[in-house]
């Protein structure tokens, strides 16, 4: 049976896995609470399998930390949390746009996003007589995606409030560029504030007003309102450019494997598909059992680094579906079975999801979300 670097016996045999540090998750949650204050509620985003960390275990852990609401993307995700016995309120952040989705959302007592009056009416038809469903009204203040335009919001909220089987529990917007454009983010905040004030003027007070994602939690206190919606920062990754504030955050996910094969390669030998890497000198090449089917992306080919025996080793040649090659010729004493860190730390050195994102010209969200379900998760 395979053992991890801590000596713990693992139930799987292929030596590629993810480790999740739940103590670090709790520390990141405490940081959010410290930043926003005791009076502001926290919706913890667990959608998309908790950004690749495992939705049910992360939801349970975050509920234990004190999360007031859990944010999911769909009625199916809400159902999974219900079946897992998680009783913290769940808000579906995506639209429930079919009759089947609406019935499922109602059946698990999820709180539901509505983006306009017509969608609210369709949801009401799915609610049995004698019941009410809590809805959060989505307002578009500049994202250009879901939600009614902010100029139409007051009139539509007044109509939604009149629907007999819906209760408005929240009003929210989504920032388009909180990590890059502070001026436009402040304009989005101003637009939402104006709606809240105008609704209050006609006697409609919304219990939960929310806008702040991780970037805004770190940079825009005016966006806190009565609830914030952190996601990436809970999982120890910085939403800001160049990983700023990473020192405040504790990494939650590590991605690891082991060397499966070693081969001495002479100068001029080619490695992997397309012969994109030709050895410039005699060296030692290790094959590791991880590839793009595991979420270790093809864009990492001849770009990314890993850690072996506390030293950086470069990925060489194209990443394959199930295997990747690394150059370990400069590392003394390498053996088959040695631990390889793809994301995480070893001997004081670190590979971060942000670094992998830079090599792949993407964002860290995509890096962890892409780690496939065939990679087992271990929770510590």
VENKADA-V40553 format. One line per field, one symbol per residue. psi: psi as a letter, one per 20 degrees, with the letter a starting at -180 (. if undefined). burial: b if it has 24 or more other C-alpha atoms within 12 Angstrom, else e. A space follows every 10 residues. Layout:
psi=???
burial=???
//
This chain:
psi=pqqriijppq irhpmprppp ohhhghhhgh gghhhhrhip rpopojrlll kjiogghhgg ghghhjphqp prhrhghhgg hghijpipqp pohrqnjrgg ggggghhjkq qpppirhhhh ghghhipqpi rqppqppppo jihkdqqqqh iiggghhhhh hiphjqpoir prrpphlhih nhghghhggg ggghggghgh hjjoppgppq hoagghhhim hijhciqrmq fghhjjqpiq qkkqjhhhqp phpqpqaqph qpppprpiqq paqilipppi rprppppqmq aiiijnqhii pkgrqrppkj qppppqappr giqqqqojhj oqjpqpiqpp pgpaqpliqq pqhhghgghj lbqhghghhi oriioqppp.
burial=eeebbeeeee eeebbbbbbb bbbbbbbbbb bbbebbeeeb bbbbbbbbbb bbbbbbbbbb bbbebebbbb bbbbbbbbbb bbeeebbbbb bbbbbbbeee bbbbbbbbbb bbbbbbbebb bbbbbbbeee ebbbbbbbbb bbeeebbbbb ebbbebbbbb bebebbbbbb bbbbbbbbbe eeeebbbbbe bbbebbeebe eeebebebbb bbbbbbbbbb bbbbbbbbbb bbbbbbbbbb eebeebebbb bbbbbbbbbb ebbebeeeee bbeeeebbbe eebbbbbbbb bbebbbbbbb bbbbbbbbbb bbbbbbbbbb ebbbbbbbbe eeebbbbbbb bbbbbbeeeb bbbbbbbbbe eebbbbbbbb bbeebbbbbe
//
